[in-house]
Amino acid sequence: MKHYEVEILDAKTREKLCFLDKVEPHATIAEIKNLFTKSHPQWYPARQSLRLDPKGKSLKDEDVLQKLPVGTTATLYFRDLGAQISWVTVFLTEYAGPLFIYLLFYFRVPFIYGHKYDFTSSRHTVVHLACICHSFHYVKRLLETLFVHRFSHGTMPLRNIFKNCTYYWGFAAWMAYYINHPLYTPPTYGAQQVKLALAIFVICQLGNFSIHMALRDLRPAGSKTRKIPYPTKNPFTWLFLLVSCPNYTYEFELGSIWRWQTVASGGWELYGVLDWLCHHDAVSPSGSLLPGGLHSNDHLGQGQAPQLPEGVPRLPPPAHAHHPFPALS
């Protein structure tokens, strides 16, 4: 059997890093990475990008050496992808943070709202319901990460987790501050608004879970198979007729479509879609995703609201004026 010789060069400096002798022709790139790690243990396989051209695409781990356009002496170029972290760890970190942070505001731990409110509880049922919905959402995500999701890539660069967590954790704190504020007042349309939003929230959670299960079943465990999803007898999967990943239709994400909505005070409010819209519409007085759900009759901040752009119509005034930024006395 004819063996291959593989030399690995630094993609930037062209310095020879490793020379592998008598490599089996059916060896995969993953196996070559493991051989490379033996001489350079600081570059474990997940950090390695091997390519045929210094500026080319990374070779796949499953690529076979003898099927590549190389001679019996193959030259591969190495790039360091940096420190890596597993996707499971990434998701657990992203989702555990909002769960914990929200509860800090819900239980009103010291140094958030002032000492006289330390460990007090809201008198409004909808605030407690919002905490249950928020907690359920992230517990569900954590459990799906552990028992449902299958990842085609095992790791991602460690540096990315900081910006990911900034988004998830930051928005959780932003929402929780207003929803659990001691001066918070319930939705404008009362129990009807809460019940409707809660019902749609539950439906969307079920839909999101159904899609995650359907997508999971497209990829057998331990494989990287990609299949086209189709609707099943489960009605929540019928959205596959319209979009390829309706799990994002059932929940609000950073990339979701936003709609600007004006309010009588001249301020702007953001609306998300479905799951998160219903979750936060249930607790906001004017039915808005903006967590500034506090009324002016609570003696809150004063000042001029921003002016609307030309051509943007105003809504008729709600029962109470709405000021987006609270201030405790």
Summary of the structure (lengths in Angstrom):
residues: 329
radius of gyration: 26.5
end to end distance: 83.2
largest distance: 85.6
contacts: 934
relative contact order: 0.10
helix: 39%
strand: 14%
